[in-house]
Amino acid sequence: MGPGSVGCPIVPDSSDLEARVAALEARLGAVEQHVSTVGTDASAARELAAGADRDVSEVRAELRAHTRSLNALRETQVEQGQAMERGFAEMRARFDQTAAGMEVIVRLLGGQADE
């Protein structure tokens, strides 16, 4: 308020007050709309988070199943490897027996050739 004006500086005149109240009411409507939108967005975000949680749980369950399968496969491969090693050792022993038998045959045949 300038010099010579009449009225209280804290309370504006009534025409200005009506315009300000109308502007505040308009802004209040916009704020209410925004709050409603935020509430809807928050609800959608909660639904998405719940879906993501279910998806993660399913992936974890599948991962556990895959891990069990891989462990079973490893155990089978270890057992098969051990069986192969035993089989190879048995074959080597039989080859050694065959070689020894062949040596005997060669010696016997060699002795006949000398006669």
Helices and strands as residue ranges (DSSP letters): H 14-114
